[in-house]
Every structure is written in C-alpha cells, then in structure tokens.
Amino acid sequence: MSATSRSRSRGVSVIAAIFLLVVVGVLGAYIASVATTQHSSEALDLQGTRAYQAAYAGIQWGAFQALRSASCASSTSFALSGGLSGFAVTVACTQTAYTENGASRHLYRVTATGCNMPIGNACPGTQAGGYYVERQIEATLDR
C-alpha cells in the first residue's frame, strides 16, 4: 500500500469518526429533551389530579352545606391543607325552587373549581412562576 492511499484512508476514517460523534451527540440531546418533557408531563399530571381532588372536596362540602341547611351561599373560597396544601377551591351554588305534585322542591347546582397557585384563596389563580392547573366539577342536587 502506498503512502498516498494510507493518508486518504486516515482522512476518511477521521471524517467517519467525526460524523459518528455528531450523530451520537444529536441522539443524546434528543434523549435528554424527551426525558425532560416526560418529567414535566408527569408533574403536570400529578398537579391535575390534586386539583381534581380539591374540586371534589369542594363538591362534597357544597353538597353538605346545601342539603343540611336547605340553602347555599352564592360563592365561597378557601385554601386546603394536608395533602392538598397549596391548592384552593372555589364553590359556587345556585338554588332554584319548583313545585312537583303540589310539593315544594329545591334544585341546587354546585360548581367547585380546584386550582393550584390561588389568588387570595380563590380560583382562578395565576400562572406566574410555574404551571397553573385547574379542574372544575359540577353537581346537581334535588331536595
């Protein structure tokens, strides 16, 4: 083998090695990007579940208030504690009276909105400084 063909062979090897390093680097950056996106998605999913549980707690509270006292407040907001600290719920209730078979009845529509990062213990909150998550549940009660 002549010296010229050896030097060409080395040149081709260097180009192939650089190409391989670039491909491996791009693949590594892509994997890191997918892992970061996956982590953010999991965190938002967990926050969404917690916001749903906050809204569900608000529905339970609103239903209890409406059925116990046969009336409901138009809107109430409060912060939650324990496993749902950092979340708040806003509960809105409307009452409609109607008559059925000569009997007076009441229909209650309870809407609860659970969110993270509330503004003054009320939803909707703010998106400043992080991800804002909100879930809303509605229930209709008859008494």
VMD Tcl script that builds the backbone (N, CA, C; Angstrom):
set m [mol new atoms 429]
animate dup $m
set s [atomselect $m all]
$s set {name element resname resid chain x y z} {
  {N N MET 1 A 0.841 -1.161 0.000}
  {CA C MET 1 A 0.000 0.000 0.000}
  {C C MET 1 A 0.897 1.238 0.000}
  {N N SER 2 A 0.554 2.197 -0.804}
  {CA C SER 2 A 1.403 3.381 -0.908}
  {C C SER 2 A 1.059 4.376 0.187}
  {N N ALA 3 A 1.942 5.335 0.368}
  {CA C ALA 3 A 1.757 6.354 1.414}
  {C C ALA 3 A 0.535 7.221 1.111}
  {N N THR 4 A 0.269 7.456 -0.162}
  {CA C THR 4 A -0.877 8.289 -0.528}
  {C C THR 4 A -2.189 7.613 -0.156}
  {N N SER 5 A -2.317 6.330 -0.399}
  {CA C SER 5 A -3.567 5.642 -0.080}
  {C C SER 5 A -3.751 5.508 1.432}
  {N N ARG 6 A -2.643 5.387 2.198}
  {CA C ARG 6 A -2.770 5.369 3.665}
  {C C ARG 6 A -3.263 6.704 4.198}
  {N N SER 7 A -2.769 7.776 3.658}
  {CA C SER 7 A -3.195 9.090 4.135}
  {C C SER 7 A -4.656 9.355 3.756}
  {N N ARG 8 A -5.115 8.886 2.601}
  {CA C ARG 8 A -6.530 9.003 2.217}
  {C C ARG 8 A -7.396 8.164 3.152}
  {N N SER 9 A -6.881 6.981 3.486}
  {CA C SER 9 A -7.621 6.095 4.379}
  {C C SER 9 A -7.776 6.733 5.759}
  {N N ARG 10 A -6.731 7.392 6.253}
  {CA C ARG 10 A -6.815 8.089 7.534}
  {C C ARG 10 A -7.784 9.250 7.455}
  {N N GLY 11 A -7.778 9.980 6.354}
  {CA C GLY 11 A -8.685 11.105 6.164}
  {C C GLY 11 A -10.145 10.658 6.180}
  {N N VAL 12 A -10.416 9.549 5.525}
  {CA C VAL 12 A -11.778 9.014 5.505}
  {C C VAL 12 A -12.166 8.533 6.900}
  {N N SER 13 A -11.241 7.943 7.630}
  {CA C SER 13 A -11.513 7.475 8.990}
  {C C SER 13 A -11.824 8.640 9.926}
  {N N VAL 14 A -11.095 9.738 9.783}
  {CA C VAL 14 A -11.338 10.913 10.619}
  {C C VAL 14 A -12.722 11.486 10.321}
  {N N ILE 15 A -13.094 11.569 9.068}
  {CA C ILE 15 A -14.412 12.086 8.689}
  {C C ILE 15 A -15.508 11.172 9.229}
  {N N ALA 16 A -15.319 9.870 9.111}
  {CA C ALA 16 A -16.308 8.914 9.621}
  {C C ALA 16 A -16.426 9.027 11.143}
  {N N ALA 17 A -15.298 9.200 11.834}
  {CA C ALA 17 A -15.325 9.328 13.289}
  {C C ALA 17 A -16.049 10.605 13.701}
  {N N ILE 18 A -15.787 11.717 13.021}
  {CA C ILE 18 A -16.463 12.977 13.335}
  {C C ILE 18 A -17.965 12.844 13.083}
  {N N PHE 19 A -18.334 12.231 11.961}
  {CA C PHE 19 A -19.745 12.016 11.649}
  {C C PHE 19 A -20.427 11.181 12.741}
  {N N LEU 20 A -19.761 10.132 13.170}
  {CA C LEU 20 A -20.308 9.261 14.206}
  {C C LEU 20 A -20.471 10.018 15.531}
  {N N LEU 21 A -19.500 10.847 15.900}
  {CA C LEU 21 A -19.595 11.647 17.122}
  {C C LEU 21 A -20.754 12.647 17.052}
  {N N VAL 22 A -20.947 13.271 15.901}
  {CA C VAL 22 A -22.050 14.220 15.733}
  {C C VAL 22 A -23.395 13.499 15.864}
  {N N VAL 23 A -23.512 12.340 15.223}
  {CA C VAL 23 A -24.764 11.578 15.291}
  {C C VAL 23 A -25.046 11.145 16.728}
  {N N VAL 24 A -24.052 10.656 17.444}
  {CA C VAL 24 A -24.229 10.240 18.833}
  {C C VAL 24 A -24.588 11.439 19.710}
  {N N GLY 25 A -23.965 12.583 19.473}
  {CA C GLY 25 A -24.270 13.800 20.231}
  {C C GLY 25 A -25.701 14.270 20.007}
  {N N VAL 26 A -26.149 14.279 18.760}
  {CA C VAL 26 A -27.522 14.683 18.448}
  {C C VAL 26 A -28.512 13.705 19.076}
  {N N LEU 27 A -28.219 12.428 19.010}
  {CA C LEU 27 A -29.091 11.419 19.615}
  {C C LEU 27 A -29.158 11.603 21.135}
  {N N GLY 28 A -28.050 11.902 21.769}
  {CA C GLY 28 A -28.030 12.141 23.216}
  {C C GLY 28 A -28.837 13.374 23.592}
  {N N ALA 29 A -28.724 14.440 22.800}
  {CA C ALA 29 A -29.502 15.656 23.071}
  {C C ALA 29 A -30.992 15.395 22.914}
  {N N TYR 30 A -31.367 14.603 21.916}
  {CA C TYR 30 A -32.775 14.262 21.709}
  {C C TYR 30 A -33.317 13.450 22.886}
  {N N ILE 31 A -32.560 12.498 23.367}
  {CA C ILE 31 A -32.988 11.669 24.503}
  {C C ILE 31 A -33.145 12.532 25.752}
  {N N ALA 32 A -32.212 13.461 25.970}
  {CA C ALA 32 A -32.322 14.363 27.123}
  {C C ALA 32 A -33.567 15.244 27.016}
  {N N SER 33 A -33.879 15.717 25.821}
  {CA C SER 33 A -35.064 16.544 25.607}
  {C C SER 33 A -36.341 15.753 25.881}
  {N N VAL 34 A -36.412 14.517 25.415}
  {CA C VAL 34 A -37.590 13.676 25.648}
  {C C VAL 34 A -37.744 13.378 27.138}
  {N N ALA 35 A -36.649 13.114 27.831}
  {CA C ALA 35 A -36.713 12.829 29.269}
  {C C ALA 35 A -37.213 14.044 30.049}
  {N N THR 36 A -36.778 15.244 29.677}
  {CA C THR 36 A -37.229 16.470 30.338}
  {C C THR 36 A -38.717 16.692 30.096}
  {N N THR 37 A -39.158 16.494 28.870}
  {CA C THR 37 A -40.579 16.645 28.545}
  {C C THR 37 A -41.414 15.640 29.316}
  {N N GLN 38 A -40.936 14.415 29.417}
  {CA C GLN 38 A -41.649 13.365 30.160}
  {C C GLN 38 A -41.799 13.759 31.633}
  {N N HIS 39 A -40.728 14.284 32.211}
  {CA C HIS 39 A -40.761 14.689 33.619}
  {C C HIS 39 A -41.773 15.816 33.839}
  {N N SER 40 A -41.785 16.815 32.952}
  {CA C SER 40 A -42.730 17.925 33.067}
  {C C SER 40 A -44.162 17.431 32.913}
  {N N SER 41 A -44.374 16.509 32.003}
  {CA C SER 41 A -45.706 15.954 31.782}
  {C C SER 41 A -46.200 15.195 33.009}
  {N N GLU 42 A -45.327 14.435 33.641}
  {CA C GLU 42 A -45.698 13.706 34.862}
  {C C GLU 42 A -46.054 14.667 35.990}
  {N N ALA 43 A -45.276 15.739 36.123}
  {CA C ALA 43 A -45.542 16.721 37.183}
  {C C ALA 43 A -46.890 17.403 36.961}
  {N N LEU 44 A -47.205 17.770 35.717}
  {CA C LEU 44 A -48.489 18.395 35.424}
  {C C LEU 44 A -49.644 17.423 35.642}
  {N N ASP 45 A -49.446 16.152 35.321}
  {CA C ASP 45 A -50.476 15.141 35.544}
  {C C ASP 45 A -50.782 15.003 37.029}
  {N N LEU 46 A -49.747 14.994 37.847}
  {CA C LEU 46 A -49.934 14.907 39.291}
  {C C LEU 46 A -50.660 16.145 39.820}
  {N N GLN 47 A -50.273 17.321 39.343}
  {CA C GLN 47 A -50.941 18.555 39.770}
  {C C GLN 47 A -52.409 18.559 39.331}
  {N N GLY 48 A -52.684 18.025 38.144}
  {CA C GLY 48 A -54.062 17.938 37.672}
  {C C GLY 48 A -54.906 17.029 38.547}
  {N N THR 49 A -54.322 15.923 38.991}
  {CA C THR 49 A -55.028 15.005 39.883}
  {C C THR 49 A -55.311 15.664 41.222}
  {N N ARG 50 A -54.344 16.391 41.733}
  {CA C ARG 50 A -54.550 17.089 43.005}
  {C C ARG 50 A -55.605 18.191 42.871}
  {N N ALA 51 A -55.628 18.890 41.735}
  {CA C ALA 51 A -56.648 19.917 41.508}
  {C C ALA 51 A -58.032 19.274 41.422}
  {N N TYR 52 A -58.115 18.092 40.806}
  {CA C TYR 52 A -59.391 17.373 40.748}
  {C C TYR 52 A -59.851 16.998 42.156}
  {N N GLN 53 A -58.943 16.514 42.985}
  {CA C GLN 53 A -59.301 16.148 44.356}
  {C C GLN 53 A -59.736 17.373 45.160}
  {N N ALA 54 A -59.115 18.509 44.907}
  {CA C ALA 54 A -59.532 19.749 45.566}
  {C C ALA 54 A -60.951 20.116 45.144}
  {N N ALA 55 A -61.248 20.011 43.845}
  {CA C ALA 55 A -62.590 20.307 43.361}
  {C C ALA 55 A -63.601 19.310 43.922}
  {N N TYR 56 A -63.225 18.054 44.025}
  {CA C TYR 56 A -64.119 17.031 44.575}
  {C C TYR 56 A -64.427 17.321 46.046}
  {N N ALA 57 A -63.413 17.746 46.788}
  {CA C ALA 57 A -63.644 18.133 48.189}
  {C C ALA 57 A -64.608 19.315 48.262}
  {N N GLY 58 A -64.489 20.251 47.318}
  {CA C GLY 58 A -65.408 21.380 47.270}
  {C C GLY 58 A -66.837 20.956 46.967}
  {N N ILE 59 A -67.007 19.984 46.073}
  {CA C ILE 59 A -68.351 19.463 45.769}
  {C C ILE 59 A -68.954 18.822 47.009}
  {N N GLN 60 A -68.151 18.037 47.720}
  {CA C GLN 60 A -68.653 17.389 48.928}
  {C C GLN 60 A -69.067 18.426 49.972}
  {N N TRP 61 A -68.244 19.440 50.140}
  {CA C TRP 61 A -68.549 20.496 51.102}
  {C C TRP 61 A -69.813 21.246 50.681}
  {N N GLY 62 A -69.906 21.624 49.403}
  {CA C GLY 62 A -71.060 22.362 48.907}
  {C C GLY 62 A -72.351 21.560 49.008}
  {N N ALA 63 A -72.286 20.264 48.700}
  {CA C ALA 63 A -73.473 19.409 48.799}
  {C C ALA 63 A -73.917 19.293 50.256}
  {N N PHE 64 A -72.970 19.134 51.151}
  {CA C PHE 64 A -73.302 19.051 52.576}
  {C C PHE 64 A -73.983 20.327 53.044}
  {N N GLN 65 A -73.418 21.481 52.661}
  {CA C GLN 65 A -73.986 22.759 53.077}
  {C C GLN 65 A -75.399 22.939 52.517}
  {N N ALA 66 A -75.592 22.596 51.242}
  {CA C ALA 66 A -76.892 22.796 50.612}
  {C C ALA 66 A -77.952 21.872 51.203}
  {N N LEU 67 A -77.613 20.619 51.406}
  {CA C LEU 67 A -78.596 19.661 51.899}
  {C C LEU 67 A -78.865 19.804 53.396}
  {N N ARG 68 A -77.867 20.222 54.139}
  {CA C ARG 68 A -78.039 20.377 55.587}
  {C C ARG 68 A -78.901 21.580 55.923}
  {N N SER 69 A -78.619 22.716 55.271}
  {CA C SER 69 A -79.321 23.947 55.647}
  {C C SER 69 A -80.420 24.338 54.663}
  {N N ALA 70 A -80.618 23.555 53.619}
  {CA C ALA 70 A -81.632 23.839 52.592}
  {C C ALA 70 A -81.424 25.210 51.945}
  {N N SER 71 A -80.193 25.644 51.873}
  {CA C SER 71 A -79.833 26.868 51.165}
  {C C SER 71 A -78.347 26.781 50.826}
  {N N CYS 72 A -77.918 27.659 49.957}
  {CA C CYS 72 A -76.487 27.632 49.624}
  {C C CYS 72 A -75.972 29.041 49.389}
  {N N ALA 73 A -74.714 29.217 49.738}
  {CA C ALA 73 A -74.050 30.503 49.521}
  {C C ALA 73 A -73.722 30.631 48.038}
  {N N SER 74 A -73.782 31.836 47.519}
  {CA C SER 74 A -73.530 32.015 46.084}
  {C C SER 74 A -72.102 31.640 45.705}
  {N N SER 75 A -71.115 31.998 46.528}
  {CA C SER 75 A -69.727 31.648 46.226}
  {C C SER 75 A -68.889 31.693 47.500}
  {N N THR 76 A -68.083 30.656 47.696}
  {CA C THR 76 A -67.196 30.561 48.843}
  {C C THR 76 A -65.853 30.022 48.365}
  {N N SER 77 A -64.771 30.583 48.864}
  {CA C SER 77 A -63.430 30.109 48.514}
  {C C SER 77 A -62.651 29.834 49.779}
  {N N PHE 78 A -61.848 28.790 49.751}
  {CA C PHE 78 A -60.984 28.504 50.890}
  {C C PHE 78 A -59.789 27.687 50.454}
  {N N ALA 79 A -58.702 27.848 51.218}
  {CA C ALA 79 A -57.475 27.098 50.966}
  {C C ALA 79 A -57.595 25.730 51.619}
  {N N LEU 80 A -56.919 24.759 51.040}
  {CA C LEU 80 A -56.933 23.403 51.574}
  {C C LEU 80 A -55.620 23.129 52.295}
  {N N SER 81 A -55.633 22.141 53.153}
  {CA C SER 81 A -54.425 21.798 53.912}
  {C C SER 81 A -54.126 20.314 53.747}
  {N N GLY 82 A -53.126 19.862 54.440}
  {CA C GLY 82 A -52.743 18.452 54.370}
  {C C GLY 82 A -52.114 18.116 53.033}
  {N N GLY 83 A -52.565 17.033 52.435}
  {CA C GLY 83 A -52.019 16.599 51.145}
  {C C GLY 83 A -52.354 17.530 50.003}
  {N N LEU 84 A -53.308 18.419 50.213}
  {CA C LEU 84 A -53.696 19.375 49.176}
  {C C LEU 84 A -53.273 20.799 49.515}
  {N N SER 85 A -52.270 20.943 50.388}
  {CA C SER 85 A -51.805 22.294 50.699}
  {C C SER 85 A -51.208 22.901 49.425}
  {N N GLY 86 A -51.421 24.177 49.259}
  {CA C GLY 86 A -51.006 24.849 48.030}
  {C C GLY 86 A -52.141 24.884 47.006}
  {N N PHE 87 A -53.260 24.269 47.337}
  {CA C PHE 87 A -54.431 24.273 46.475}
  {C C PHE 87 A -55.571 24.985 47.180}
  {N N ALA 88 A -56.465 25.526 46.384}
  {CA C ALA 88 A -57.660 26.175 46.916}
  {C C ALA 88 A -58.852 25.706 46.105}
  {N N VAL 89 A -60.020 25.940 46.651}
  {CA C VAL 89 A -61.248 25.582 45.953}
  {C C VAL 89 A -62.225 26.740 46.068}
  {N N THR 90 A -62.908 27.011 44.982}
  {CA C THR 90 A -63.978 27.992 44.960}
  {C C THR 90 A -65.262 27.233 44.665}
  {N N VAL 91 A -66.236 27.363 45.563}
  {CA C VAL 91 A -67.508 26.648 45.439}
  {C C VAL 91 A -68.603 27.671 45.181}
  {N N ALA 92 A -69.314 27.486 44.082}
  {CA C ALA 92 A -70.445 28.345 43.740}
  {C C ALA 92 A -71.709 27.499 43.758}
  {N N CYS 93 A -72.798 28.091 44.212}
  {CA C CYS 93 A -74.053 27.348 44.326}
  {C C CYS 93 A -75.216 28.236 43.904}
  {N N THR 94 A -76.112 27.659 43.134}
  {CA C THR 94 A -77.353 28.347 42.788}
  {C C THR 94 A -78.517 27.458 43.210}
  {N N GLN 95 A -79.572 28.101 43.620}
  {CA C GLN 95 A -80.744 27.378 44.121}
  {C C GLN 95 A -81.954 27.779 43.284}
  {N N THR 96 A -82.728 26.780 42.870}
  {CA C THR 96 A -83.943 27.023 42.113}
  {C C THR 96 A -85.090 26.271 42.783}
  {N N ALA 97 A -86.169 26.988 43.059}
  {CA C ALA 97 A -87.343 26.358 43.673}
  {C C ALA 97 A -88.325 25.956 42.578}
  {N N TYR 98 A -88.973 24.831 42.778}
  {CA C TYR 98 A -90.003 24.388 41.848}
  {C C TYR 98 A -91.020 23.544 42.608}
  {N N THR 99 A -92.163 23.325 41.987}
  {CA C THR 99 A -93.227 22.543 42.604}
  {C C THR 99 A -93.463 21.290 41.778}
  {N N GLU 100 A -93.539 20.168 42.476}
  {CA C GLU 100 A -93.790 18.895 41.809}
  {C C GLU 100 A -94.879 18.158 42.591}
  {N N ASN 101 A -95.966 17.845 41.923}
  {CA C ASN 101 A -97.091 17.163 42.570}
  {C C ASN 101 A -97.579 17.918 43.801}
  {N N GLY 102 A -97.566 19.211 43.731}
  {CA C GLY 102 A -98.028 20.021 44.844}
  {C C GLY 102 A -97.015 20.197 45.964}
  {N N ALA 103 A -95.869 19.569 45.845}
  {CA C ALA 103 A -94.830 19.682 46.881}
  {C C ALA 103 A -93.750 20.666 46.427}
  {N N SER 104 A -93.329 21.512 47.348}
  {CA C SER 104 A -92.267 22.473 47.053}
  {C C SER 104 A -90.914 21.759 47.104}
  {N N ARG 105 A -90.120 21.908 46.047}
  {CA C ARG 105 A -88.810 21.254 45.954}
  {C C ARG 105 A -87.744 22.301 45.637}
  {N N HIS 106 A -86.500 21.942 45.875}
  {CA C HIS 106 A -85.375 22.839 45.579}
  {C C HIS 106 A -84.322 22.069 44.788}
  {N N LEU 107 A -83.801 22.741 43.787}
  {CA C LEU 107 A -82.740 22.182 42.958}
  {C C LEU 107 A -81.485 23.012 43.217}
  {N N TYR 108 A -80.407 22.358 43.587}
  {CA C TYR 108 A -79.141 23.034 43.873}
  {C C TYR 108 A -78.126 22.645 42.806}
  {N N ARG 109 A -77.472 23.635 42.248}
  {CA C ARG 109 A -76.401 23.394 41.275}
  {C C ARG 109 A -75.108 23.867 41.928}
  {N N VAL 110 A -74.249 22.908 42.265}
  {CA C VAL 110 A -72.994 23.194 42.956}
  {C C VAL 110 A -71.847 23.030 41.958}
  {N N THR 111 A -71.033 24.067 41.829}
  {CA C THR 111 A -69.867 24.030 40.954}
  {C C THR 111 A -68.632 24.297 41.804}
  {N N ALA 112 A -67.668 23.388 41.744}
  {CA C ALA 112 A -66.429 23.549 42.520}
  {C C ALA 112 A -65.246 23.607 41.556}
  {N N THR 113 A -64.390 24.576 41.773}
  {CA C THR 113 A -63.187 24.748 40.959}
  {C C THR 113 A -61.979 24.635 41.877}
  {N N GLY 114 A -61.144 23.634 41.646}
  {CA C GLY 114 A -59.918 23.449 42.413}
  {C C GLY 114 A -58.735 23.894 41.592}
  {N N CYS 115 A -57.781 24.596 42.211}
  {CA C CYS 115 A -56.623 25.077 41.468}
  {C C CYS 115 A -55.397 25.166 42.371}
  {N N ASN 116 A -54.241 25.183 41.737}
  {CA C ASN 116 A -53.018 25.477 42.467}
  {C C ASN 116 A -52.692 26.951 42.247}
  {N N MET 117 A -51.833 27.490 43.058}
  {CA C MET 117 A -51.435 28.898 42.997}
  {C C MET 117 A -52.627 29.840 42.998}
  {N N PRO 118 A -53.508 29.735 43.992}
  {CA C PRO 118 A -54.692 30.599 44.017}
  {C C PRO 118 A -54.325 32.040 44.339}
  {N N ILE 119 A -55.197 32.944 43.949}
  {CA C ILE 119 A -55.043 34.355 44.307}
  {C C ILE 119 A -55.948 34.603 45.503}
  {N N GLY 120 A -55.373 34.809 46.683}
  {CA C GLY 120 A -56.162 35.076 47.880}
  {C C GLY 120 A -57.155 33.971 48.184}
  {N N ASN 121 A -56.725 32.723 48.109}
  {CA C ASN 121 A -57.559 31.545 48.386}
  {C C ASN 121 A -58.712 31.367 47.408}
  {N N ALA 122 A -58.651 31.970 46.235}
  {CA C ALA 122 A -59.733 31.840 45.263}
  {C C ALA 122 A -59.178 31.403 43.906}
  {N N CYS 123 A -59.941 30.599 43.221}
  {CA C CYS 123 A -59.617 30.210 41.848}
  {C C CYS 123 A -60.431 31.119 40.935}
  {N N PRO 124 A -59.984 31.494 39.786}
  {CA C PRO 124 A -58.742 31.077 39.161}
  {C C PRO 124 A -57.544 31.797 39.748}
  {N N GLY 125 A -56.433 31.116 39.649}
  {CA C GLY 125 A -55.189 31.646 40.197}
  {C C GLY 125 A -54.374 32.353 39.140}
  {N N THR 126 A -53.078 32.240 39.284}
  {CA C THR 126 A -52.166 32.915 38.367}
  {C C THR 126 A -51.153 31.921 37.816}
  {N N GLN 127 A -50.614 32.211 36.658}
  {CA C GLN 127 A -49.631 31.334 36.056}
  {C C GLN 127 A -48.208 31.813 36.301}
  {N N ALA 128 A -48.030 32.897 37.006}
  {CA C ALA 128 A -46.698 33.455 37.226}
  {C C ALA 128 A -45.838 32.503 38.039}
  {N N GLY 129 A -44.673 32.194 37.546}
  {CA C GLY 129 A -43.713 31.402 38.296}
  {C C GLY 129 A -43.916 29.902 38.251}
  {N N GLY 130 A -44.752 29.400 37.413}
  {CA C GLY 130 A -44.934 27.954 37.337}
  {C C GLY 130 A -46.131 27.579 36.497}
  {N N TYR 131 A -46.490 26.322 36.577}
  {CA C TYR 131 A -47.615 25.817 35.807}
  {C C TYR 131 A -48.904 25.963 36.608}
  {N N TYR 132 A -49.903 26.528 35.985}
  {CA C TYR 132 A -51.204 26.679 36.613}
  {C C TYR 132 A -52.096 25.520 36.179}
  {N N VAL 133 A -52.739 24.872 37.152}
  {CA C VAL 133 A -53.622 23.745 36.864}
  {C C VAL 133 A -54.956 23.998 37.551}
  {N N GLU 134 A -56.039 23.724 36.836}
  {CA C GLU 134 A -57.374 23.940 37.378}
  {C C GLU 134 A -58.285 22.817 36.904}
  {N N ARG 135 A -59.150 22.354 37.810}
  {CA C ARG 135 A -60.167 21.362 37.463}
  {C C ARG 135 A -61.498 21.839 38.029}
  {N N GLN 136 A -62.572 21.573 37.290}
  {CA C GLN 136 A -63.886 22.014 37.721}
  {C C GLN 136 A -64.863 20.836 37.659}
  {N N ILE 137 A -65.672 20.715 38.708}
  {CA C ILE 137 A -66.679 19.667 38.796}
  {C C ILE 137 A -68.008 20.337 39.104}
  {N N GLU 138 A -69.071 19.783 38.547}
  {CA C GLU 138 A -70.400 20.325 38.782}
  {C C GLU 138 A -71.339 19.207 39.205}
  {N N ALA 139 A -72.196 19.491 40.158}
  {CA C ALA 139 A -73.180 18.518 40.637}
  {C C ALA 139 A -74.531 19.200 40.775}
  {N N THR 140 A -75.575 18.448 40.501}
  {CA C THR 140 A -76.949 18.943 40.672}
  {C C THR 140 A -77.628 18.085 41.718}
  {N N LEU 141 A -78.208 18.740 42.727}
  {CA C LEU 141 A -78.859 18.049 43.834}
  {C C LEU 141 A -80.323 18.457 43.891}
  {N N ASP 142 A -81.148 17.532 44.293}
  {CA C ASP 142 A -82.581 17.787 44.412}
  {C C ASP 142 A -83.004 17.505 45.844}
  {N N ARG 143 A -83.746 18.432 46.404}
  {CA C ARG 143 A -84.222 18.228 47.779}
  {C C ARG 143 A -85.647 18.705 47.886}
}
mol reanalyze $m
mol bondsrecalc $m
mol representation Tube
mol addrep $m
